[in-house]
Amino acid sequence: MILFLNFTTAYSQQTIVHGKVTDMDNGRPISFVSVGFKNTKTGALTDTLGNYQLTSREKVDSIRFSAIGYFTRVFPVKAGTKSEL
């Protein structure tokens, strides 16, 4: 599983994360991946094109990706930065 992440933190301390999840071997989008901020109830599933967006006003430090047939991955979220992974 390969992930493209964009991190944005708004001035109101709202964290917005969006991106696309694709298979590392063939580059195809992965549908219905569970995406969520770790240790919160904020989460979503990727759409049929592998896209997702999460928004949280809670203090978050990482984002978790899991899907059947793939390893679960956790990536840090840094407030105030924009990143592509």
N, C-alpha and C positions, 0 to 999 in steps of 0.2 A: 504494500500500500504506500503510495506516495501522496503527500499532502502539499497543497499550495495554500498558505495562510496569509491573510492580511490583518494586522492588528491596528486598531484605532481606539484611542481613548478621548472622549469628548470632554469639554470643560466642566460639565456637571458631574464628573467622576463616573460617567457611564462608559462601560467597556463594550465595544462592538468588535466582533471577530467574524470575518467572512472569508470564503475561499472555495476550493474545489478539491475533492478527493478522487484520485485516480490510481489505477493499478500500476505498480512500478514495472512489472514485466511487459505489459502491452500498451500502457498509456490510456486504457479505456476508463471512463468514469465509473465509480462504484456507487450504486444506488443504495439508499436506506442504511447508510452508516450512522450509527449512534454517535452524536457529537455533543459534548457537554462541558461546562465549566466544572472542574473537579471540586468536590465538597459543597456543591450547591444543587438546587433543584432545577437549574436552568439547562435546558437541552433541546436538541432537535434532531431530525433525520435529514440526511442529504436527499436531494430530489433525484429524478431519473438521470440528470446530467452530472450528478456528484456535487452540486452546489449546496452551500449552507450559509446561514447567518445566525449569529447569536448576539444577544444584547443583555447586559447585566449591570445593575447599579450596585451589586454586592462587590466586596473586595475579592478579587479572583487572582490566582497566581499561576494557573495552568488549565489547559484544555485537554480533554480525553476523547479519543476516537476508538470505536470498537465495531467490529463487524464479524459475522460468522465466516469462518475460513481464513481469517487474517489475525495477526497479532494485535493486541490492544496497544495503542501508542499514546503517550502523554507528552505534551510540549509546554514549556513555560510561556506565560503571558506577561509581558513587561508593560506596565502602565506608561502611557505617553509616547509609545513608539509605533512605528509602522514596520512590519516585517513580512517578508515573503520567504517561505520555507519550502 
